[in-house]
């Protein structure tokens, strides 16, 4: 998983923020139209809060789409 750290000095104490992502891979078979693929990805983005991470087009015409979304964690005081 990808992690990004940052610090926040809001109230004089140092806080640690971690951004983590979860991933989902969706495969679209050959013959799936671009508009149908776009529609499915739009629904995932709207209702599941997923964002596009990677698209792979294979020689046989199938597509592999990797989506990601942030995992929100509570801030930890250090």
C-alpha positions, 0 to 999 in steps of 0.5 A: 500500500502507498502511504504518505505522512504529514504533520499538523501543528494545530494545537501545539502538539505534533500529529501524524497523518497517514494516507493509505489506499485500497485497490480494486481491479475490474476486468472488462472482456473483449467486445465491451464498448468504451461507453459501457466501460465509462458508465461502469467506472462513472458509477464506481466513482460516484457511489463508491468514491473510487478514482482511476489508478491505471488502465491496461489494454491487452492484445486480445481487446480486454481491459484491466482497470485498477481503481483506488480510494483513500482509507481514512484513519483517525489521527494519532497524537505523538 
